[in-house]
Amino acid sequence: MHDQFDVSLEDADLLGEVELTTNLIIAASESDEHLSDEEIDQILGVLKDDGDL
């Protein structure tokens, strides 16, 4: 019989989000000033859109 409460608590997407958030927290705590948008984008791995599609 299937136990409805026997579920995996690991969620790959959630773990990825936690890692990104942790990286931001660490970077912010190590910085004396606010992180710039460019620094945040770099930490999150955001790629620049050149607008040339």
C-alpha positions as CSV (number, residue, x, y, z in Angstrom):
1,M,0.0,0.0,0.0
2,H,1.3,3.5,-0.9
3,D,2.0,5.8,2.1
4,Q,0.9,9.3,1.2
5,F,3.3,10.7,3.8
6,D,6.4,8.9,2.4
7,V,7.6,11.7,0.1
8,S,11.0,13.0,-0.9
9,L,11.7,16.4,0.7
10,E,14.4,17.1,-1.9
11,D,13.5,19.5,-4.6
12,A,16.2,20.3,-7.1
13,D,14.7,23.7,-8.1
14,L,14.3,24.7,-4.5
15,L,17.9,23.7,-3.7
16,G,19.1,25.8,-6.6
17,E,17.2,28.8,-5.3
18,V,18.6,28.3,-1.8
19,E,22.1,28.2,-3.2
20,L,21.6,31.5,-5.2
21,T,20.1,33.2,-2.1
22,T,23.0,32.0,0.1
23,N,25.5,33.3,-2.5
24,L,23.8,36.7,-2.4
25,I,23.7,36.8,1.4
26,I,27.4,35.9,1.6
27,A,28.4,38.5,-1.0
28,A,26.3,41.2,0.8
29,S,27.8,40.4,4.2
30,E,31.3,40.6,2.8
31,S,30.7,44.0,1.1
32,D,31.0,47.3,2.8
33,E,28.4,48.9,0.5
34,H,25.3,47.9,-1.3
35,L,25.8,45.4,-4.2
36,S,25.3,47.0,-7.6
37,D,22.8,45.5,-10.0
38,E,25.7,44.3,-12.1
39,E,27.2,42.5,-9.1
40,I,23.9,40.9,-8.3
41,D,23.5,39.8,-11.9
42,Q,27.0,38.3,-11.9
43,I,26.3,36.3,-8.6
44,L,23.0,35.0,-10.0
45,G,24.5,34.2,-13.4
46,V,22.3,36.5,-15.3
47,L,23.4,37.0,-18.9
48,K,23.2,40.4,-20.5
49,D,20.7,40.8,-23.3
50,D,22.4,42.8,-26.1
51,G,19.1,43.3,-27.8
52,D,20.4,41.7,-30.9
53,L,17.9,38.9,-31.5
